[in-house]
Amino acid sequence: MSESSAKALVEFERVDFSYDARAVLGAISLRVMPGEVVAVMGASGGGKTTLLRLIGGQLRPDAGDVRFDGESVAQMSHARLYAARRRMGMLFQMGALFTDQTVFENVAFALREHTRLPESMIRDLVLMKLHAVGLRGARDLYPAQLSGGMARRVAMARAVALDPALVMYDEPFAGLDPISLGISARLIRTLNDALGLTSIIVSHDVEETFTIADRVFILGNGHLLAQGTPQQLRDSTEPLVRQFVRGEPDGPVRFHYPAPELREDFLGADTGRGMRP
């Protein structure tokens, strides 16, 4: 079945969004299909995390529509939105674990909050999720006793505790050493495929993200600059996409902050212009 005829799990249709007078997203249209691992990338401040908040209903678009499983998020009642969020898992930057709860309690939290399962079944489910991320033996530790990579894996187990349809990862690789980064990336792909999830990753890490993503969306200046497979974007000739993917220091995103011409600045120094008295 082609993407054009299949039903998208997440769909943006010409979405505009601004914070007060500052435009963040303009006419964004994209579709995320069930089972995909999709990456949303771009320069800092480009609206990537805003896009996740629009999916979760924390924000509402100024124009256009955001749909989850065919239903407009902005049109949902409070009860319907709450039900939709139970089908979404979220991994926040740096994990955001509850520091006063053990690893076990962190993963069990959503199950206790959103289900009426008996404690014996919750125990089995939590241990299964922790086993999937390699941390069943760490169930009695507290977040302060974990390394950064371990904490991120606990956060992954918590994000998939309710077997959601969609998991959103906000900078899942930030601050990780190369070993932990590789483990986290492989876990995202493995959990997605093994549990039948759909995953959206917001990340700046091009190499690791490109190894696990089916498709990539690149945002820039509030617009969708490019989309495609990782290889298609590596081959792109669009200047901003090329600069981002290759990590080039200069290009459409300039190395030098706008300033007067060198001659003007240095000649002005003779008269004290632009200098402290």
C-alpha positions in Angstrom: 0.0 0.0 0.0 1.4 3.4 -1.0 1.8 6.2 1.5 -0.7 8.3 -0.4 -3.4 5.6 0.1 -2.4 4.5 3.6 -3.7 6.1 6.8 -1.1 8.3 8.5 -0.8 8.0 12.3 0.3 11.6 12.5 -0.4 14.3 10.0 0.3 18.0 9.7 -1.7 20.0 7.2 -0.4 23.5 6.4 0.3 24.2 10.1 1.3 27.7 11.3 2.4 28.4 14.8 3.8 31.5 16.6 4.9 32.4 20.1 3.3 35.8 20.4 4.7 37.7 17.4 7.5 35.3 16.7 6.7 32.8 13.9 8.0 29.3 14.6 6.3 27.1 12.0 4.9 28.1 8.7 2.7 26.0 6.4 4.2 22.7 7.7 2.7 19.6 6.0 4.0 16.1 6.7 2.8 12.6 7.4 4.1 9.9 9.7 3.0 6.4 8.8 2.4 3.5 11.2 5.6 1.5 12.0 8.0 4.2 10.9 11.0 5.6 12.7 11.0 9.3 11.6 13.5 11.9 12.5 12.8 15.6 12.8 16.0 17.6 12.5 17.3 21.2 11.9 19.1 24.0 13.5 18.4 25.0 17.1 15.2 27.1 17.6 13.7 25.7 14.4 10.5 24.4 15.9 11.3 20.7 16.3 10.1 20.4 20.0 7.2 22.7 19.2 6.1 20.1 16.6 6.0 17.4 19.3 4.0 19.7 21.6 1.4 20.2 18.8 1.0 16.4 18.4 0.5 16.0 22.2 -2.0 18.9 22.3 0.0 21.0 24.7 -0.1 23.7 22.0 -2.7 24.4 19.3 -1.8 25.6 15.8 -2.7 29.2 14.7 -3.7 27.8 11.3 -3.9 24.4 9.7 -4.6 21.1 11.4 -2.7 18.4 13.3 -4.3 14.9 13.3 -3.5 11.9 15.4 -4.8 8.6 14.0 -7.2 10.6 11.7 -8.6 12.8 14.4 -7.9 16.5 14.8 -6.0 17.1 18.0 -7.2 20.7 18.4 -10.9 19.5 18.1 -10.6 16.8 20.8 -12.5 17.2 24.0 -10.5 17.2 27.2 -11.5 13.5 27.8 -10.7 12.5 24.2 -7.3 14.3 24.3 -6.5 12.5 27.6 -7.3 9.2 26.0 -5.2 10.0 22.9 -2.2 10.9 25.2 -2.4 7.5 26.8 -1.5 6.1 23.3 1.6 8.4 23.2 4.8 7.8 25.0 7.3 10.6 25.6 11.0 10.5 26.3 12.0 14.0 27.5 15.5 15.5 27.2 17.8 14.0 29.9 15.2 11.4 30.8 13.3 13.5 33.4 13.0 10.6 35.9 11.3 11.1 39.3 14.4 11.4 41.5 12.6 10.2 44.7 11.4 7.0 43.1 13.3 3.8 42.2 13.8 2.6 38.7 10.9 0.2 39.2 8.6 2.9 40.5 9.4 5.2 37.7 8.4 2.6 35.1 5.3 1.5 37.1 4.1 5.1 37.5 2.1 5.2 34.2 0.6 1.8 34.7 -0.6 2.7 38.1 -1.9 6.1 36.9 -3.7 4.9 33.8 -4.8 1.3 34.4 -6.5 -0.8 37.1 -4.2 -3.7 36.7 -3.4 -5.8 39.8 0.0 -5.1 41.3 1.2 -8.6 40.4 0.6 -7.9 36.7 2.1 -4.4 37.0 5.2 -6.0 38.5 5.5 -8.5 35.6 5.0 -5.7 33.0 7.6 -3.4 34.6 10.2 -6.2 34.7 9.5 -7.1 31.1 10.1 -3.4 30.0 13.2 -3.2 32.1 14.5 -6.4 30.7 13.9 -5.1 27.2 16.3 -2.2 27.9 18.8 -4.3 29.8 18.1 -2.9 33.2 16.0 -5.5 35.0 18.8 -5.8 37.6 18.7 -2.1 38.3 15.0 -2.0 39.4 15.8 -1.1 43.0 18.3 1.7 42.2 17.4 5.4 42.3 18.1 7.8 39.4 21.1 9.3 41.3 22.7 5.9 41.3 22.5 5.6 37.5 24.8 6.7 34.7 23.4 9.1 32.1 23.0 6.2 29.6 21.2 4.0 32.1 18.8 6.8 33.1 18.0 7.3 29.4 17.2 3.6 29.1 14.9 3.7 32.1 13.1 6.6 30.5 12.7 4.5 27.4 11.1 1.7 29.4 8.8 4.2 31.1 7.8 5.7 27.6 6.7 2.3 26.3 5.2 1.0 29.5 1.6 1.4 28.2 2.4 -0.1 24.8 1.6 3.2 23.0 1.0 3.6 19.3 3.4 6.5 19.1 6.6 7.3 21.0 8.2 10.7 20.8 11.9 11.2 21.6 13.1 14.8 22.4 16.9 14.8 22.0 17.4 11.2 23.2 21.1 11.3 22.5 22.0 14.6 24.2 24.9 14.3 26.7 25.6 10.5 26.1 29.0 9.0 25.6 29.6 7.1 22.3 28.8 3.7 23.8 25.5 4.8 25.5 24.6 6.8 22.4 24.9 3.7 20.2 23.0 1.5 22.7 20.1 4.1 22.9 19.9 4.4 19.1 19.7 0.7 18.6 17.1 0.4 21.4 14.8 2.9 19.7 14.9 0.9 16.5 14.6 -2.5 18.3 11.7 -1.4 20.5 9.9 0.2 17.5 10.0 -3.0 15.5 9.5 -5.5 18.3 6.6 -3.7 19.9 4.9 -2.4 16.7 5.4 1.2 17.5 5.8 4.4 15.5 8.6 6.7 16.6 9.4 10.4 16.1 12.9 11.4 17.0 13.9 15.1 17.5 17.7 15.1 17.4 20.8 17.0 16.2 22.9 13.8 16.0 23.0 13.3 12.2 25.1 10.1 12.0 23.4 8.1 14.7 19.9 9.2 13.8 20.5 8.5 10.1 21.4 4.9 10.9 18.0 4.1 12.4 15.5 6.5 10.7 13.3 5.4 7.8 12.7 9.0 6.8 13.9 12.4 7.9 12.3 15.8 8.0 14.5 18.8 8.1 13.1 22.1 9.4 14.7 25.5 8.8 13.5 29.1 9.1 10.1 27.8 10.2 9.5 25.7 7.1 10.0 22.1 6.0 13.1 22.3 3.9 13.5 18.7 2.9 12.2 15.2 3.5 13.3 11.8 2.4 15.4 8.8 3.3 18.7 9.4 5.0 20.5 8.7 1.7 18.3 11.1 -0.2 19.2 13.9 2.2 22.9 13.0 2.1 22.7 13.5 -1.6 20.7 16.8 -1.4 22.1 19.9 -3.1 19.9 22.3 -1.2 22.4 24.5 0.6 20.9 24.6 4.1 20.3 20.8 4.0 23.8 20.2 2.8 25.3 22.4 5.5 23.3 20.7 8.3 23.9 17.1 7.2 27.6 17.7 6.7 28.1 19.9 9.7 29.8 22.6 7.7 30.7 25.7 9.8 29.7 28.2 7.2 26.9 28.4 4.6 23.3 29.7 4.8 23.8 29.6 8.6 26.7 32.0 8.8 29.7 31.7 11.1 30.0 35.4 11.5 27.2 37.3 13.3 26.2 40.3 11.1 28.6 43.2 11.7 29.9 46.3 10.0 32.7 45.9 7.4 36.1 45.4 9.0 37.4 48.7 7.5 34.5 50.6 8.9 34.9 49.1 12.4 38.7 49.6 12.6 38.7 53.1 11.1 35.9 53.9 13.6 38.2 52.8 16.4 40.4 55.9 15.7 37.6 58.2 16.7 36.5 56.0 19.6 33.3 55.0 17.8 32.0 51.7 19.2 34.5 51.7 22.0 34.2 52.3 25.8 35.5 55.7 27.0 
